[in-house]
Amino acid sequence: MKPYAEMTKEELSEEIASLKKEYAQFQKLGLSLDMSRGKPCKEQLDLSMEMMDVLNSSSDLYCENGDDCRNYGVLTGIQEAKVLIGDMMENNPDNIIIYGNSSLNVMYDTVARAYTHGIMGNTPWCKLDKVKWLCPVPGYDRHFAITQFFGIEMINVPTSPSGPDMDIVEALVSSDEAIKGIWCVPKYSNPTGWSYSDETVRRFARLKPAAKDFRIFWDNAYGVHHLYDDKQDYLIEILAECKRAGNPDMVYKFASTSKITFPGSGIAAMATSPNNLEDILTQLKVQTIGHDKVNQLRHVRFFGDIHGMVEHMRKHADIIRPKFECVEDTLEKELGGLGIGSWTKPLGGYFISFDSYPGCAKDIVDKCKKAGVKMTKAGATYPYGKDPKDSNIRIAPTYPSMEELQKAAKLFTVCVKYSCAEKIYSERFKKEDQ
């Protein structure tokens, strides 16, 4: 089939009529599928069920150093958990704090602490006339929700397969003291699946921010979430690179086991410089006496070490890789050559990013919803929910069963074709019909 933009009025009209009928058939199926979030499926969660058995009422619940995990204390996390997560994050255990189950919670707290009390003696953000933040787009909606909640002005930074446009980042950060941070998902980014290039990481480490309290919020959520054994993305480790560049305090690095074990009861962590750690602990020791050490011990006993975690993640990949390939194959088969969409083909992470013909994303998502498939809200991948081109849609393939996903992927392509054909017809021929 020729590209929609090259079709005659009659050809495009016939295509729209055909798609309308096909869409109506999907509406009759009574589908009820949720693809709005990047959630592990039941089979993935089942991989960690043995973790429920590694501790019981007769277990030794003492750490290697003799601390009783049932009791108060050990504010920054038990040492063996810091070693395990340190290997996962590629950081020294001494530079890590183990928190509760949610890295998003840690990021929120980190922004809140800077807002109310400042960073390392600098003016609390709440006392400043203006606070700004850089947001690589398309990006993670929950990141944007945090900065929006605190009334921080968000500035879009376009991204490419190598990461954010560093010319823009460098120019803005170096010239505006009101810019206090940037959100980053550096590996298998949400939603594109792209990973930052070596040059991008090095340029991040060598930023010269006008604000002394500027921080890079480096959310390495998908650090071990590869889809393939033989094709994997690798990152330069940002804390070490910042130290080499003479900027040791510029990064807060976050991670968790949320999509490794159980999202509702994993463990989260932050890695950062000794100076930042000291600053954070002045607040943390007021906030809590310690996080769930029994859960930390449970994770350590379950995995043993990083090699156990790597093998565990191979099992995850075996479950979700066919789902990614199913979506990619369906998109190529149904949309290839039509000139109405492009999409990423990630080597890891949890999402595929789809860009439709401009002005169609909201309508596509709405059509999917009316046919029983809930997608991530159009615009969610941009600050304030405002996609300037109304084109980006985040596809989350992991949660549905393969049978459900096949139907959802086909429906999605029908909605893309239907919406884009109508849009192109309207742009090209609407005046003739009036």
ChimeraX attribute file (.defattr): number of C-alpha atoms within 10 A of each C-alpha:
attribute: neighborCount
match mode: 1-to-1
recipient: residues
	/A:1	8
	/A:2	11
	/A:3	12
	/A:4	19
	/A:5	16
	/A:6	12
	/A:7	16
	/A:8	13
	/A:9	13
	/A:10	9
	/A:11	12
	/A:12	19
	/A:13	15
	/A:14	12
	/A:15	17
	/A:16	19
	/A:17	12
	/A:18	12
	/A:19	19
	/A:20	16
	/A:21	11
	/A:22	15
	/A:23	19
	/A:24	11
	/A:25	13
	/A:26	19
	/A:27	18
	/A:28	10
	/A:29	11
	/A:30	11
	/A:31	17
	/A:32	13
	/A:33	20
	/A:34	19
	/A:35	19
	/A:36	16
	/A:37	18
	/A:38	19
	/A:39	19
	/A:40	24
	/A:41	16
	/A:42	12
	/A:43	14
	/A:44	24
	/A:45	16
	/A:46	13
	/A:47	16
	/A:48	17
	/A:49	13
	/A:50	10
	/A:51	18
	/A:52	12
	/A:53	10
	/A:54	14
	/A:55	18
	/A:56	9
	/A:57	6
	/A:58	6
	/A:59	8
	/A:60	10
	/A:61	19
	/A:62	15
	/A:63	16
	/A:64	10
	/A:65	9
	/A:66	8
	/A:67	15
	/A:68	17
	/A:69	21
	/A:70	11
	/A:71	13
	/A:72	14
	/A:73	17
	/A:74	17
	/A:75	18
	/A:76	23
	/A:77	23
	/A:78	26
	/A:79	20
	/A:80	20
	/A:81	27
	/A:82	25
	/A:83	20
	/A:84	22
	/A:85	31
	/A:86	22
	/A:87	16
	/A:88	19
	/A:89	24
	/A:90	17
	/A:91	21
	/A:92	16
	/A:93	20
	/A:94	16
	/A:95	18
	/A:96	26
	/A:97	24
	/A:98	30
	/A:99	23
	/A:100	20
	/A:101	23
	/A:102	20
	/A:103	24
	/A:104	18
	/A:105	13
	/A:106	19
	/A:107	20
	/A:108	17
	/A:109	15
	/A:110	17
	/A:111	18
	/A:112	18
	/A:113	17
	/A:114	20
	/A:115	19
	/A:116	13
	/A:117	16
	/A:118	19
	/A:119	21
	/A:120	16
	/A:121	11
	/A:122	12
	/A:123	15
	/A:124	17
	/A:125	24
	/A:126	17
	/A:127	12
	/A:128	10
	/A:129	7
	/A:130	13
	/A:131	20
	/A:132	19
	/A:133	22
	/A:134	23
	/A:135	26
	/A:136	25
	/A:137	25
	/A:138	26
	/A:139	26
	/A:140	22
	/A:141	20
	/A:142	14
	/A:143	21
	/A:144	22
	/A:145	16
	/A:146	18
	/A:147	22
	/A:148	15
	/A:149	9
	/A:150	15
	/A:151	13
	/A:152	20
	/A:153	17
	/A:154	21
	/A:155	17
	/A:156	16
	/A:157	19
	/A:158	16
	/A:159	18
	/A:160	14
	/A:161	13
	/A:162	16
	/A:163	24
	/A:164	23
	/A:165	14
	/A:166	19
	/A:167	10
	/A:168	13
	/A:169	20
	/A:170	16
	/A:171	13
	/A:172	17
	/A:173	22
	/A:174	14
	/A:175	13
	/A:176	13
	/A:177	17
	/A:178	21
	/A:179	25
	/A:180	22
	/A:181	24
	/A:182	22
	/A:183	20
	/A:184	25
	/A:185	25
	/A:186	25
	/A:187	28
	/A:188	28
	/A:189	29
	/A:190	26
	/A:191	27
	/A:192	29
	/A:193	22
	/A:194	26
	/A:195	24
	/A:196	24
	/A:197	19
	/A:198	15
	/A:199	13
	/A:200	19
	/A:201	20
	/A:202	18
	/A:203	18
	/A:204	22
	/A:205	24
	/A:206	18
	/A:207	19
	/A:208	17
	/A:209	22
	/A:210	16
	/A:211	17
	/A:212	15
	/A:213	22
	/A:214	22
	/A:215	19
	/A:216	19
	/A:217	20
	/A:218	22
	/A:219	23
	/A:220	20
	/A:221	26
	/A:222	23
	/A:223	22
	/A:224	23
	/A:225	22
	/A:226	24
	/A:227	24
	/A:228	14
	/A:229	9
	/A:230	7
	/A:231	10
	/A:232	14
	/A:233	18
	/A:234	14
	/A:235	15
	/A:236	15
	/A:237	15
	/A:238	24
	/A:239	25
	/A:240	16
	/A:241	18
	/A:242	22
	/A:243	15
	/A:244	13
	/A:245	15
	/A:246	11
	/A:247	18
	/A:248	19
	/A:249	21
	/A:250	27
	/A:251	23
	/A:252	20
	/A:253	23
	/A:254	24
	/A:255	24
	/A:256	28
	/A:257	24
	/A:258	20
	/A:259	22
	/A:260	22
	/A:261	25
	/A:262	19
	/A:263	16
	/A:264	11
	/A:265	14
	/A:266	21
	/A:267	27
	/A:268	23
	/A:269	25
	/A:270	25
	/A:271	27
	/A:272	23
	/A:273	22
	/A:274	14
	/A:275	12
	/A:276	18
	/A:277	20
	/A:278	12
	/A:279	15
	/A:280	18
	/A:281	14
	/A:282	10
	/A:283	14
	/A:284	17
	/A:285	12
	/A:286	8
	/A:287	9
	/A:288	11
	/A:289	12
	/A:290	19
	/A:291	21
	/A:292	22
	/A:293	29
	/A:294	18
	/A:295	20
	/A:296	26
	/A:297	21
	/A:298	19
	/A:299	26
	/A:300	23
	/A:301	15
	/A:302	19
	/A:303	17
	/A:304	14
	/A:305	18
	/A:306	16
	/A:307	13
	/A:308	13
	/A:309	22
	/A:310	17
	/A:311	12
	/A:312	17
	/A:313	21
	/A:314	16
	/A:315	14
	/A:316	23
	/A:317	20
	/A:318	13
	/A:319	18
	/A:320	24
	/A:321	17
	/A:322	15
	/A:323	22
	/A:324	24
	/A:325	14
	/A:326	16
	/A:327	23
	/A:328	17
	/A:329	14
	/A:330	17
	/A:331	20
	/A:332	15
	/A:333	12
	/A:334	16
	/A:335	19
	/A:336	16
	/A:337	14
	/A:338	17
	/A:339	15
	/A:340	21
	/A:341	21
	/A:342	16
	/A:343	18
	/A:344	16
	/A:345	16
	/A:346	24
	/A:347	22
	/A:348	27
	/A:349	27
	/A:350	29
	/A:351	23
	/A:352	25
	/A:353	24
	/A:354	19
	/A:355	18
	/A:356	23
	/A:357	21
	/A:358	16
	/A:359	18
	/A:360	28
	/A:361	26
	/A:362	18
	/A:363	19
	/A:364	25
	/A:365	23
	/A:366	19
	/A:367	22
	/A:368	24
	/A:369	19
	/A:370	14
	/A:371	24
	/A:372	20
	/A:373	25
	/A:374	20
	/A:375	22
	/A:376	18
	/A:377	19
	/A:378	22
	/A:379	22
	/A:380	21
	/A:381	27
	/A:382	22
	/A:383	26
	/A:384	14
	/A:385	14
	/A:386	12
	/A:387	20
	/A:388	11
	/A:389	14
	/A:390	18
	/A:391	20
	/A:392	30
	/A:393	28
	/A:394	30
	/A:395	24
	/A:396	25
	/A:397	31
	/A:398	25
	/A:399	23
	/A:400	19
	/A:401	15
	/A:402	16
	/A:403	9
	/A:404	15
	/A:405	22
	/A:406	17
	/A:407	15
	/A:408	27
	/A:409	21
	/A:410	17
	/A:411	22
	/A:412	26
	/A:413	21
	/A:414	22
	/A:415	25
	/A:416	27
	/A:417	26
	/A:418	23
	/A:419	27
	/A:420	27
	/A:421	24
	/A:422	16
	/A:423	17
	/A:424	21
	/A:425	19
	/A:426	13
	/A:427	11
	/A:428	12
	/A:429	13
	/A:430	11
	/A:431	8
	/A:432	8
	/A:433	6
	/A:434	5
